[in-house]
Amino acid sequence: MKKPPAAVGSHHRKQASSQERREKHALGYSQVKLSRPDGEELGPGTAPEFPEASAGLARRQKEVVLQASVSPYHLFRDTAEVTVFRESLLSWYDREKRDLPWRRRAEGEVDLDRRAYAVWVSEVMLQQTQVATVINYYTRWMQKWPTLQDLASASLEEVNQLWAGLGYYSRGRWLQEGARKVVEELGGHVPRTAETLQRLLPGVGRYTAGAIASIAFGQVTGVVDGNVTRVLCRVRGIGADPSSTFVSQQLWSLAQQLVDPARPGDFNQAAMELGATVCTPQHPLCSQCPVQSLCRAHQKVAWEQLVASQSLPGSPDVEECALNTGQCQLCAPPTQPWDQTLGVTNFPRKASRRPPREECSATCVLEQPKALGGARILLVQRPKSGLLAGLWEFPSVPADPSGEHQRKALLQELQSWAGPLPATRLQHFGQVVHTFSHIKLTYQVYGLALEGQVPVTVTPPGARWLTREEFHTAAVSTAMKKVFRVYEGQQPGTCKSRKRSQVSTPSSRKKPSPGQQVLDSFFRPHFPTDAPKLKNVAQ
């Protein structure tokens, strides 16, 4: 880093000492262990052996070569530094950890398979979901299905019904499929290692497998989720894109190096806890961080503040990346310079996201107000695979954004389920916009009440007439509940009918108070590196 001219003379000795340290680290880098893509360590000078074709071998050899362009600045220099990190983090965790139901259940369970099941359910639910939301779902889930055998005997309909509103519905299906495999094919015993968990259980990726293996079985294996990624990127000053394959491999290697062999499960939970409650994305509480003394990001902030204030005499010697010339694969690219206003939140680099694709749908709440036993509404079941697989919804058809021909197409869809209908009663009530993980879907909401019609008593397979009370407990998505609120808001005699039902958008919501922001950071979800599987699954 270039220093102001006035500081060059006064810091000559410190620069020299920093340079000597960097050269020493660089000379010793040949002794740093490298990792194969499968996680097996390679000794110094050892050439990796892969059974893949020459193209795959060349690609992996290139990755090993790239590791030589990583400065020791981004690594832990010795075992003493690693020990300090472990002890400081675990001591903090023992004092500050949150009291969560899955932790209590796992700590108090002596049966290894029951313990693994308790951890498995919590880790899957916590993917892309806030802790505050998961607590209630987890409690109800474990009350209903306390063992793997109970879950294996449940129906997918029951699973979807309990999962409704939690989002990413394939997670519940994967859990049940995994439970059935354990019961029917594995003798009721959950695989004991991260490698076998990932290989044998559907929907279990590298992060989830590592979490189960370390927390339930004590396997010494590190984990990397969104919280751990943020902690490691800041502690080691990693500014490159953490979603890239190379950086991801380095993060997993760091996690494996750091995990405490005596308390692997607690250590992994502590790292995630630190990212969720202290080292948060937007408002980190650096003064409360137990590993602040080892944090490159914190050191960088302190140095930049000194440079900006010109208070250089007597300033600390700040180590820098020896390869910070655009060559280091873990440094931020030259196109993304340090932003003084962001402080430690310069790390990690935010990955660019594709905007969700936009789609339109026309959907109709078809109601029999005077049906025997009370008013009933029609729901139909979605296909067993794809978006919102197996859930129930109001009859819907794809719609053109212009709305051309959508009334006719929607009426035909309704008639295919309920027979002849009075077309003149089909009313447009408004629209609902719901964003899934990769789709922004606009629903044009229609309603049709069968007043004076002969009640429809026979429905084809895949359709149901439910009361309003049954609807609210059925396996329906959050989007359909939004649609129904719009419909209810237009019905005569309801308080909601006085004004058009609206669905809030991020831009229309009031900015949370500072106190609320603290609560939000406390309940911040973690993001597993299994997430690529979830990116294609709607919530």
C-alpha positions in Angstrom: 0.0 0.0 0.0 1.5 3.4 -1.0 1.9 5.7 2.0 2.0 9.5 2.0 5.5 11.0 1.4 5.6 12.5 4.9 5.4 9.0 6.4 8.1 7.2 4.3 11.1 8.2 6.4 9.4 7.7 9.8 8.2 4.2 8.9 11.2 2.9 6.9 12.2 0.4 9.5 8.6 -0.8 9.9 8.2 -1.2 6.2 11.4 -3.2 6.1 10.3 -5.4 8.9 6.9 -6.0 7.2 8.6 -6.8 3.9 11.0 -9.3 5.6 8.0 -11.0 7.2 6.2 -11.2 3.9 9.3 -12.7 2.2 9.7 -15.2 5.0 6.1 -16.3 4.5 6.5 -16.5 0.8 9.6 -18.7 1.1 7.8 -20.9 3.5 4.7 -21.2 1.3 5.9 -24.4 -0.3 5.2 -26.1 3.0 1.6 -25.1 3.0 -0.8 -28.0 2.5 -2.8 -28.0 -0.7 -6.2 -29.6 -1.0 -7.7 -31.7 -3.8 -11.2 -31.0 -4.8 -12.4 -34.0 -2.8 -10.8 -32.6 0.3 -7.8 -34.9 0.6 -4.6 -33.1 1.5 -1.5 -33.2 -0.7 1.9 -33.0 0.8 4.5 -30.5 -0.3 5.6 -31.2 -3.8 3.1 -34.0 -4.3 1.4 -34.2 -7.6 -2.3 -34.9 -7.4 -3.6 -38.1 -9.0 -7.0 -38.1 -10.5 -8.8 -40.9 -12.5 -10.6 -38.3 -14.6 -9.9 -37.7 -18.3 -7.0 -35.5 -19.3 -9.2 -32.4 -19.6 -10.3 -32.8 -16.0 -6.8 -33.5 -14.9 -5.5 -30.3 -16.6 -8.2 -28.3 -15.0 -7.4 -29.5 -11.5 -3.7 -29.0 -12.1 -4.4 -25.5 -13.0 -6.3 -25.0 -9.7 -3.2 -26.3 -7.8 -1.0 -23.9 -9.7 -3.4 -21.0 -8.9 -2.9 -21.8 -5.2 0.7 -20.7 -5.6 -0.6 -17.2 -6.3 -2.2 -16.9 -2.8 -0.2 -14.8 -0.3 0.3 -16.2 3.2 -1.3 -12.9 4.3 -4.7 -14.7 3.7 -3.6 -17.8 5.7 -2.9 -18.5 9.4 0.8 -18.3 9.9 1.2 -21.1 12.5 -0.5 -23.4 14.9 -0.3 -20.9 17.7 -2.4 -18.4 15.8 -4.9 -21.2 15.0 -5.0 -22.2 18.7 -5.7 -18.6 19.7 -8.6 -18.4 17.2 -10.1 -21.7 18.5 -9.9 -20.8 22.1 -11.1 -17.3 21.8 -14.1 -18.3 19.7 -15.1 -21.3 21.8 -14.8 -19.2 25.0 -17.1 -16.6 23.6 -19.6 -19.2 22.4 -19.8 -20.8 25.8 -20.8 -17.4 27.2 -22.9 -16.0 24.5 -24.6 -18.8 22.5 -28.3 -18.6 22.0 -30.7 -21.0 23.7 -32.3 -22.8 20.7 -34.5 -25.8 20.7 -32.4 -27.9 18.3 -29.3 -27.3 20.4 -31.1 -28.4 23.6 -32.5 -31.5 21.8 -29.1 -32.5 20.3 -27.2 -31.9 23.6 -29.7 -34.0 25.6 -30.0 -36.9 23.2 -27.9 -40.0 23.8 -29.2 -42.0 20.9 -26.9 -41.0 18.0 -29.5 -41.5 15.2 -32.1 -39.4 17.1 -29.4 -36.8 17.7 -28.5 -36.8 14.0 -32.1 -36.5 13.0 -32.6 -33.5 15.3 -29.6 -31.7 13.8 -30.6 -32.7 10.2 -34.0 -31.2 10.5 -32.7 -27.9 12.0 -30.0 -27.5 9.4 -32.3 -28.0 6.5 -34.9 -25.7 7.9 -32.3 -23.0 8.6 -31.2 -22.9 5.0 -32.3 -19.5 3.6 -34.6 -19.0 6.6 -34.4 -16.8 9.7 -33.9 -18.4 13.1 -37.0 -16.7 14.5 -39.2 -18.3 11.8 -37.6 -21.7 12.1 -38.1 -22.1 15.9 -41.9 -22.5 15.6 -41.7 -24.8 12.6 -39.0 -26.9 14.2 -40.9 -27.3 17.4 -44.1 -28.4 15.6 -42.2 -30.7 13.3 -40.4 -32.6 16.1 -43.7 -32.8 18.1 -45.4 -34.4 15.1 -42.5 -36.6 13.9 -40.0 -37.1 16.8 -38.1 -39.9 15.1 -36.9 -40.8 11.6 -39.4 -43.7 11.6 -42.3 -41.3 12.3 -41.3 -39.0 9.4 -40.7 -42.0 7.0 -44.3 -43.1 7.6 -45.8 -39.7 7.0 -47.4 -38.7 3.6 -46.0 -36.0 1.4 -49.2 -34.1 1.8 -48.7 -34.0 5.6 -45.1 -32.8 5.1 -46.2 -30.1 2.7 -49.0 -29.0 5.0 -46.6 -28.5 8.0 -44.0 -26.9 5.8 -46.4 -24.4 4.2 -45.2 -20.9 4.6 -41.6 -21.9 5.3 -40.5 -21.6 1.7 -38.2 -23.7 -0.5 -40.7 -26.6 -0.3 -38.4 -29.2 -1.8 -36.5 -29.2 1.5 -39.3 -30.9 3.2 -39.6 -33.4 0.5 -35.9 -34.2 0.6 -36.1 -34.6 4.4 -38.8 -37.2 4.1 -37.1 -39.0 1.2 -33.9 -39.1 3.3 -35.8 -40.5 6.3 -37.4 -43.2 4.2 -34.0 -44.2 2.8 -32.5 -44.4 6.2 -35.4 -46.5 7.5 -35.8 -48.7 4.4 -32.3 -49.1 3.1 -29.8 -48.2 5.9 -31.3 -50.2 8.8 -32.5 -47.1 10.6 -29.0 -45.7 11.1 -27.9 -42.3 9.8 -24.5 -42.4 8.0 -21.8 -41.4 10.4 -19.4 -39.3 8.2 -19.8 -36.2 6.1 -18.7 -38.1 3.1 -21.3 -40.9 3.4 -24.1 -38.4 4.4 -23.5 -36.4 1.3 -23.3 -39.5 -0.9 -26.3 -41.4 0.4 -28.9 -38.9 1.5 -31.0 -36.9 -1.0 -30.8 -33.2 -0.7 -27.8 -33.3 1.7 -24.9 -31.2 0.3 -21.4 -30.6 1.6 -22.4 -28.0 4.3 -25.4 -30.0 5.7 -23.3 -33.2 5.8 -20.5 -31.5 7.6 -22.9 -29.9 10.1 -24.6 -33.2 10.9 -21.3 -35.2 11.1 -19.6 -32.7 13.4 -22.5 -31.8 15.7 -24.1 -35.2 16.0 -21.1 -37.6 15.6 -18.1 -35.4 16.6 -16.3 -35.8 13.2 -13.5 -33.3 12.9 -14.7 -31.6 9.7 -15.1 -27.9 9.0 -18.2 -26.3 7.5 -18.8 -23.2 5.3 -22.1 -21.5 5.1 -22.9 -17.8 4.5 -22.0 -16.8 8.0 -18.8 -18.7 8.1 -17.9 -17.3 4.7 -18.3 -13.7 6.0 -16.2 -14.4 9.1 -13.4 -16.0 7.2 -13.3 -13.4 4.5 -13.0 -10.6 7.0 -10.6 -12.4 9.4 -8.2 -13.2 6.5 -8.9 -10.2 4.3 -10.3 -12.2 1.4 -11.8 -9.7 -1.1 -12.3 -12.0 -4.1 -15.7 -13.4 -5.1 -16.5 -16.1 -2.4 -18.9 -17.8 -4.8 -16.1 -18.6 -7.3 -14.8 -22.2 -7.2 -11.2 -21.2 -6.3 -12.1 -19.0 -3.4 -14.7 -21.5 -2.1 -12.1 -24.2 -2.0 -9.8 -21.9 0.0 -12.6 -21.1 2.5 -13.3 -24.8 3.0 -9.5 -25.4 3.5 -9.4 -22.6 6.1 -12.5 -24.0 7.9 -10.9 -27.5 8.0 -7.6 -26.0 9.4 -9.4 -24.1 12.1 -12.0 -26.6 13.4 -11.3 -27.7 16.9 -10.5 -31.4 17.1 -11.8 -31.7 20.7 -15.1 -29.8 20.0 -15.8 -29.8 16.3 -19.5 -29.5 16.5 -19.4 -26.6 19.0 -16.7 -24.9 17.0 -18.7 -25.0 13.8 -21.8 -23.7 15.6 -19.6 -21.0 17.2 -18.3 -19.8 13.8 -21.9 -19.6 12.5 -23.1 -17.9 15.6 -20.4 -15.3 15.3 -21.5 -14.5 11.7 -25.1 -14.4 12.7 -24.9 -12.2 15.8 -21.7 -10.2 15.7 -20.0 -10.3 12.3 -23.2 -9.4 10.5 -23.5 -8.3 6.9 -24.4 -4.7 7.4 -23.8 -3.6 11.0 -21.0 -5.8 12.5 -20.4 -5.4 16.2 -16.6 -5.4 16.0 -16.1 -4.3 19.6 -17.7 -7.5 20.7 -15.8 -9.8 18.4 -13.7 -12.5 20.2 -11.2 -12.8 17.3 -10.8 -9.1 16.5 -7.1 -9.2 17.1 -6.7 -11.7 14.3 -9.0 -9.8 11.9 -7.4 -8.5 8.7 -10.5 -6.4 7.9 -10.4 -4.7 11.3 -6.6 -4.0 10.9 -7.3 -2.6 7.4 -9.9 -0.2 8.7 -7.7 1.0 11.5 -4.8 1.7 9.0 -7.0 3.5 6.5 -8.4 5.7 9.2 -4.9 6.6 10.2 -3.9 7.4 6.7 -7.0 9.5 6.1 -6.3 11.5 9.3 -2.5 11.8 8.6 -1.9 10.5 12.1 0.9 8.3 10.9 3.8 8.8 13.5 3.6 6.0 16.0 0.9 4.1 14.0 1.0 0.3 14.1 2.8 -1.8 11.5 0.0 -3.2 9.3 0.8 -6.3 7.3 -0.4 -6.3 3.7 -0.8 -8.9 1.0 2.6 -9.5 -0.6 1.0 -10.2 -3.9 -1.5 -7.3 -3.9 -0.6 -6.3 -7.5 -3.6 -7.8 -9.2 -2.0 -11.3 -9.1 -3.4 -12.6 -5.8 -6.4 -14.8 -6.3 -7.9 -13.9 -2.9 -7.6 -10.2 -3.0 -10.3 -7.9 -4.4 -9.8 -7.1 -8.1 -8.4 -3.7 -9.0 -11.8 -2.8 -10.4 -13.2 -2.9 -6.8 -11.1 -0.5 -4.7 -11.4 -0.1 -1.0 -14.5 1.9 0.0 -13.7 4.0 3.2 -17.4 4.3 4.0 -18.0 0.5 4.2 -15.3 -0.4 6.7 -15.1 -4.1 7.4 -18.1 -4.7 5.2 -15.9 -4.3 2.2 -15.5 -8.0 2.9 -16.7 -10.3 1.5 -17.3 -9.1 -2.0 -20.9 -9.3 -2.9 -21.5 -11.7 -5.8 -23.5 -10.3 -8.7 -27.0 -11.8 -8.9 -29.1 -12.2 -11.9 -32.5 -10.5 -11.5 -35.3 -13.1 -11.3 -37.1 -13.7 -14.6 -40.6 -12.2 -14.8 -43.7 -14.3 -15.4 -47.4 -13.7 -15.3 -50.3 -15.9 -14.3 -54.0 -15.5 -14.1 -55.6 -17.3 -11.1 -59.2 -17.5 -9.9 -60.8 -18.1 -6.5 -63.9 -20.1 -7.5 -66.3 -20.2 -4.5 -69.6 -21.9 -3.7 -71.0 -19.5 -1.1 -74.1 -21.7 -0.3 -72.5 -25.1 -0.4 -73.7 -27.7 2.0 -71.9 -27.3 5.3 -70.7 -23.7 4.5 -69.0 -21.8 1.7 -66.3 -23.7 -0.1 -63.4 -22.8 -2.5 -61.8 -24.8 -5.2 -58.1 -25.9 -5.0 -56.2 -28.0 -7.5 -52.9 -29.8 -7.0 -49.7 -28.8 -8.7 -47.5 -31.4 -10.5 -45.3 -33.7 -8.4 -42.1 -32.0 -9.7 -41.0 -28.5 -10.5 -42.1 -25.2 -8.9 -44.1 -25.7 -5.7 -44.3 -29.4 -6.4 -47.4 -31.1 -4.9 -48.8 -28.0 -3.3 -52.4 -26.8 -3.7 -53.4 -23.6 -5.5 -56.4 -21.9 -7.1 -56.9 -22.8 -10.8 -54.4 -20.8 -12.8 -53.1 -20.4 -16.4 -50.0 -18.7 -17.8 -50.9 -15.1 -18.9 -49.4 -12.6 -21.3 -48.4 -9.4 -19.6 -50.8 -7.5 -21.9 -53.6 -9.6 -20.5 -54.9 -10.6 -23.9 -57.1 -13.7 -24.0 -56.4 -14.5 -20.3 -60.1 -14.3 -19.2 -61.0 -16.9 -21.9 -58.1 -19.2 -21.1 -58.9 -18.9 -17.3 -62.6 -19.7 -17.8 -61.7 -22.8 -19.8 -59.4 -23.9 -17.1 -62.1 -23.4 -14.4 -64.6 -25.3 -16.5 -62.2 -28.3 -16.9 -62.4 -28.7 -13.1 -66.0 -27.6 -12.2 -68.1 -27.9 -15.4 -70.1 -25.1 -17.1 -69.8 -21.7 -15.4 -71.4 -18.3 -15.9 -68.7 -16.4 -17.8 -70.2 -13.0 -17.0 -69.6 -13.4 -13.3 -65.8 -13.7 -13.7 -64.4 -10.6 -12.0 -60.9 -9.1 -11.9 -60.0 -8.0 -8.4 -56.4 -6.9 -8.7 -52.9 -8.4 -8.7 -50.3 -9.9 -6.5 -46.5 -9.9 -7.1 -44.6 -12.7 -5.4 -40.9 -13.2 -5.8 -39.5 -16.7 -5.6 -35.8 -17.5 -5.6 -35.5 -17.1 -9.3 -38.9 -16.0 -10.6 -40.9 -12.8 -10.1 -44.4 -13.9 -10.6 -47.3 -11.5 -11.1 -50.7 -13.1 -10.4 -53.8 -11.4 -11.9 -56.5 -12.2 -9.3 -60.0 -13.1 -10.4 -63.0 -14.3 -8.5 -66.2 -16.1 -9.4 -69.0 -16.9 -7.0 -71.5 -19.6 -7.9 -74.6 -17.8 -6.6 -77.8 -19.8 -7.3 -75.9 -22.5 -9.1 -76.5 -26.2 -8.4 -73.7 -27.1 -6.0 -70.8 -28.9 -7.5 -70.5 -32.2 -5.5 -68.2 -34.2 -7.8 -64.6 -33.2 -8.5 -62.0 -34.9 -10.7 -58.8 -36.3 -9.2 -56.4 -33.5 -8.2 -59.1 -31.1 -7.1 -60.7 -30.3 -3.7 -63.5 -28.0 -2.4 -62.3 -26.7 1.0 -63.9 -24.4 3.6 -62.0 -21.2 4.3 -60.8 -22.6 7.6 -59.5 -25.7 5.8 -57.7 -23.5 3.2 -55.7 -21.7 5.9 -54.3 -25.0 7.2 -53.8 -26.7 3.8 -50.6 -27.2 2.0 -50.7 -24.0 0.0 -47.9 -21.5 -0.8 -47.6 -18.0 0.7 -48.4 -16.7 -2.8 -51.8 -18.3 -2.7 -52.5 -16.9 0.7 -51.7 -13.4 -0.7 -54.1 -14.1 -3.6 -56.8 -15.1 -1.2 -56.4 -11.9 0.8 -57.0 -9.9 -2.3 -60.2 -11.9 -3.0 -61.4 -11.5 0.6 -60.8 -7.8 0.5 -63.3 -7.5 -2.3 -66.1 -9.4 -0.7 -69.2 -7.4 0.5 -69.6 -7.2 4.3 -65.9 -7.5 5.1 -63.8 -4.8 6.7 -61.2 -5.3 4.0 -63.7 -4.5 1.2 -63.5 -0.8 2.0 -60.2 -0.5 0.2 -58.3 -2.5 -2.3 -56.1 -5.2 -0.8 -52.5 -4.4 -1.2 -49.3 -6.4 -0.9 -46.4 -4.5 0.6 -43.2 -4.2 -1.4 -39.6 -3.5 -0.1 -39.8 0.1 -1.3 -43.0 0.8 0.5 -42.0 -0.7 3.8 -41.0 1.6 6.6 -37.3 1.5 7.5 -36.8 -0.5 10.7 -35.7 1.2 13.8 -32.2 0.7 15.2 -33.6 -1.6 17.8 -35.4 -3.7 15.2 -32.2 -3.8 13.2 -30.4 -5.4 16.2 -33.2 -8.0 16.5 -33.0 -8.7 12.8 -29.2 -9.3 13.0 -29.8 -11.5 16.0 -32.1 -13.7 14.0 -30.2 -13.6 10.8 -30.2 -16.8 8.8 -27.1 -18.6 7.7 -26.5 -19.6 4.0 -25.1 -22.9 3.3 -22.8 -23.7 0.5 -25.4 -26.3 -0.5 -27.3 -23.2 -1.7 -26.8 -23.9 -5.4 -29.3 -26.6 -5.1 -31.8 -24.2 -3.6 -31.3 -21.5 -6.1 -33.5 -23.4 -8.5 -36.2 -24.1 -6.0 -38.9 -21.6 -5.3 -40.0 -20.7 -1.9 
